[in-house]
Amino acid sequence: EFRKFYGDSMLVDVLNSASLSDWLTKETGRIGIVNYDALKEETPQGRLGAMILDESSMLKSHYGKWAGDCIRLGKGLDFKLCLTGTPAPNDRIEYANHAVFLDHYPTVNSFLARFFVNRGQTNERWELKPHALEPFYRALSHWCIFLTNPATYGWKDNCATIPPIHVHIHEIGLTEQQQNLIFEQTGNLFVSQAGGITKRSTLAQIAKGTFKGDDVETLKPKYIRDLVDSFGDESTIIWCHYNHEQSGLAATFPDAANISGDTPQDERERLIDDFKSGRRKVLISKPRMLGFGLNLQIATRQVFSGLQDSYEEFYQAVKRSNRVGSTLPLNVHIPITSIERPMIETVLTKSKRVQADTEQQERIFKAAWR
């Protein structure tokens, strides 16, 4: 990506775990690019002068390994930048580790204690204190910006208008075997609530054709095949959640670029190039595999075979194909059975809440800077 914009005007070192430590201690005046999984407890800060974290939402795991390594290596540096497409405005405590990494708070708890109340082991454990909304965003405005369009803040908008996203929900019937399993698991013929994590996972797998490792008759793969065939020559990404689900779809689309956790890195790169060049019209993968960071504007259709409760996962996957450089609207298709509807509604409800929060943040940031 760097070379596309700057050619060979500046040297960039592509680093890995084996070369990172030497590079940090011996090199000076260089730019290096490395994956988070190359960071180790023994990685030295060395001559590090600046840190840029792309996809910095990984910091939201407050006590995760990557977050800890980044905070340690970045401590005291004058130049640091975090970039994320989803700073979770629907879950404000996810700003906490960003605040610590950028040296504005000494610990996560000090950030949380200032603005939040701990409600205990509930779905909304940390709740913003009453009347703290504007002070919260005013404090954030000293070290961050929530930016969707530069023109919002009176700057020039140099980005072409990104085409719209159209979401389509498709209803799929249940087989008799699926209906029987639902009744066995819930005691009801219909699913009205998603339930806990274990129950949601079980029901989601039944919907996609498996139960306790055994195949379950499902109408979904054929429905997706017919749906994609109706798109004609448009390039399509199919997102899955489970290995079994992805294997079934790969068999349904034998000519697709299918990328799973077992796919070697060089093969992944070849398949992605095939898809981006149009040599393959269908790409099958999981959001956690290819849903972050890639530019896949060639796809004008996306199909979510599997979709769980994560708004971030949904948003990031959709935005692979709806970004600067996109010239056509993106049509997102979500084929669902009645089992999955409560989970889908959770994600779409979060999406509406995020839009409202975005507008609220921008309004307060503008007022703070004035």
N, C-alpha and C positions, 0 to 999 in steps of 0.2 A: 504494500500500500504506500509506503514511504517513497519508493522509487517511482511510482506512478505520478506523484506530485513533484518530486524534486530531482529525479534522475540520479546521476552520480555526483551531484554538486556537494554532497556531504556523505562521509562514510558512516555507515551504521553497522555495528557488530551484532550479529545474531548469536545469542549466548544460550548455553544449557547448564545443567547442574554441575557438570564436570569443569566447565571453563569459568563459571561465574566468580568464584573466590579469587582466582588469580587476576581476573580482569579488574575487580574492585580494588585490589591492592597495588597493581602495577600500572594500569593505564591512567591517563589523565586527558581531559579535554575531548572525550569520546562520548558517543551516544550508543547505548546498548539496549537491546530488546530481549526480554526473557519471559518465560511463562511462570506463573505463580508457583507451580509445583516444583520448580528448581530451587526455591528458597529452603534453606535448612537452618536448624538452630545454630550451627557453627558458621553460617555465612557472615563474613565481617562487613562492617560499614565501610572500612577502608577509606578510599578517596572519594566516596560517593558525594556528589554535590547537589543532585536533584533527583527526585522520584516522581514519576507520573504513573498513577494507577488507572489503567483503563478497565472498564467493567468493574468499577470499585464497589458495586453492590455486594461483592464477596465479603466486604468488611462487616456486613450486618451480622455475621456470626460472631457475636461479641467476644467469645473466648476460643474461636477457631484458630487453627495453626497458621493459616495464611495471614489472618488479621494480626496475630501476635508478631509474626515475622516482619510484616510491613511496618507496624508501629515501632518496633525495635530499631529497624534499619533507618527509618525516617526521623527518628527523634533528634530534634535540634537543627535539622536542615533548614536553610533559608528558603529553598525552592521546592515546593510540593504542590501537586495538583491531582485531584480526584475527578474522574469522568464516569458518569453512569447515566444510562437512559432511564433508569427506574430507581430514584432515591426514595421509593416507597412513601409517597405523601399520604397513603392510606394507613401507614404504620410508622408514625413519626419517630419512634425510638430508634429506628434504623439509622438516623443521623448520628447516633452516639459515637460509634467508632470513627466516623469521619471527623468528628470534632476532636477526638483524642489524637488521631493520626496527624491532624493539622496543628497540633500543639495549642489548641484553644481550651482544652480541659485536661486535667492530669489523668483522670480515670473515667471509665464509662459511668460508674455510679455517681460521680460528682455531677455529670451532665444530667443524668436521670433525676437526681434529687432536686435539682434546681427547678425543673419544669413539670415533673410527673409525680403522680401518686401511685403507689404500689397497691393494687387491688387483690393481690394474692393469686392463687392458682385458678385463674379464670381465662376465658378466651381473650379478653382485653386486659391482660395483667397490668400493664403500665398505661395509665390514663392521664392525658394532659390535664394539669390543674385547672380548676374553674378560672376563667378570665385570664388565662396565661397565653392564649393564642397569639395575640399581637406582640407581647414581649418575647415570645418564643421566636417568631420570625424576624423580629427586629434584631435579636441577638445573632441569629443565623446570618443576617444580611451583612455582617462584618466580615464574614469569611466564605460565603457561598452565594450562588445565584441559581434560581430555578428558571431555566431559559427554554422556551419552545420557539420563540420568534424574536430576533433582535429588535424588531420594530415595536414590540410591546414596551420597551424601555426608551424609545425614542432614537434608537440607532438605525442605521441603514440595514435593510434586509437584503443581503446578497444571495440568499438561497431561493431558487425557483420554488414556486408553490408545489408542495408535495401532494400528489393525487389523493382522493378520498379512499377510505376503507369501507367496504360494504360487507356486513356479516349476515350470513344466511343459515338458519337453523333447519335441518331436515329431520323429519320424524321417521324412524325405522321401527317396524314391528318386532315383537319378540317371538321366538320359537316356543313350542310347547315345552321343550326341555328347559329353556331359560325361565319360563313362568313357574315351572315346578320347583326349580332351585331357589327362586326368589321367595316362594311361599315357605320353603323349608328354612330359609335363613331369617326371614322377617316375621313369618306368621300372617303376612298380608299378601293380597294379590297385587297391590299397587305400592310403589315406593313414594312417600310424600316428603320424607326428610332424608338427608344424606347420612346422618348418624356419625359415629366416631370414626377414627382413622381406619381401624381394622375392618369395620363394617363397610366403609366406603370403598376400600381396596377390594374386598371380596365381591361386592356388587359390580364394581367397575370391570373386574376381570370376567365375571359372568357375562356382562354385556359384550365383551370383546372376544368371547369364545373359549374361555378356560375356567376350570374350577378345581382347585387342589391338584393341579398338574395334569388333569385330564381334559381332553377336548370337549367343548360344548357347542352344539349346533347354533350358528349365528348367521344372520342375514347381512351383517355389516360389510364384510369384505366384497361381496358381489355388488352391494349397493354402491360402495366407493368406486369399484371398477367401472360400473355403468355411469356414475357421476363424472368421473375423470374423462371417460370416453366422450361425454357430451361437451367437453370443453374444446374439442377440436385440436388445433395446433398450439394452444396456450401451454406454457410451461407451468408445472404444478409441483408444489412441495406437499408431501403427506407426513404429518406429525403423529407419532405413536407415543405410548407411555410404557408398555410392557414388551419384554423380549418375544414372548409367544405371539403377541399381536403383530409385532413387526415382521416376524418370520412368515406369518400367514399372508400379510400384505405383499411381502417380497415374492412369494409364490404366485400371488394373484397378478403381480406386475413383473414378469421375469426380465424385462428389458430396462427396468428402472435402475437408477444409481442408488443402491441400498447401503447405507453407512451405519454400522452398529459399533458397539464397544470393542468387538473383535477385529474390526477392519484396520489393517496396518496403516500407519501414517502416510506412506507414499501412495497407497491405494486410495485413501481418503482424498488426497490432493488430486489424483487423476480423475476420480469420479466427480468431484466438485467442478473441475475444469470442464469435464464433459457436459455437465448440467449448465454451467454458465455460458458455454459456447453454443448450446442448443443441440448438441449431438445426442443427448438424452433429454427427454421431455418431462420425466418424472423423477423426483428425488424423494427417498424415504429415509427418515431418521427420527431421532428424539430431540425435543427442545434442549435437554441437558447436554446433548452431544453437539448439535449445530445451531442451537437457538440463540447464541450470544456472539455478537461481534462481526459476523460475516455479512458481506454485501451480496445479496442474491436478488437484485432488482429484476432479473429476467423473469422471475415467477410472477404471473398475474393472478394465479389461483393458489390458495392453500386449503388443505383439507385436514381437519383435526379428527383423526380416528379416535385418539385418546386425549382427554382434557380433564385435569384434576382441579383442585381448589386454588392453585397458585396463579394469581394475577400476573406476577412478574414473569413467570414462565410463558404465559399466553402472550403478553405484550411484547416481550423480547422476540419470540418466535415470529409473530406477525410482522414486526418491524424489520426483519431480515429482508423483506420484499417491498417495504413501503418506507422509502428513505430518499435522501437527496440523490437524484439521478433516475428515479422512477418517473416514467412518462405516462403510464396508464393506471386507472384505478385498480386496487387490489380487492378481489372477491375472496372472502374467507368463508369456508363451508364447514359447518359443524353437524355431522350426522349423528343423531342421538336416539337411543331407546328411552323408554319411560324411566328405566333404572337410573340413567345418567342425568336426567333433567335437573334434579336438585343441585348437583355439583356444578353443572353448566351455569345455572342461574346465580350461584355464588360468585363465579368469576365475572359474569357480565354485570352484576350489581357492584362489585368492586371497581370495575371499569368506569361506571358512571360516577362513583364516589371520587375516584382519582381525578376525573375531569373537573369536578367541583372544587376539590382541594387545590388543583393546579391554578385555577383562576383566583382562588383566595390567596395563595402564596404570592402570585404575581402582583396582586393589588397591594398587599402589605409591603413587599419588597420595594415597589415603586414609591410608596408613601415614606418608607424609611430613608430612601436615598434622597428624596426631595428635602 
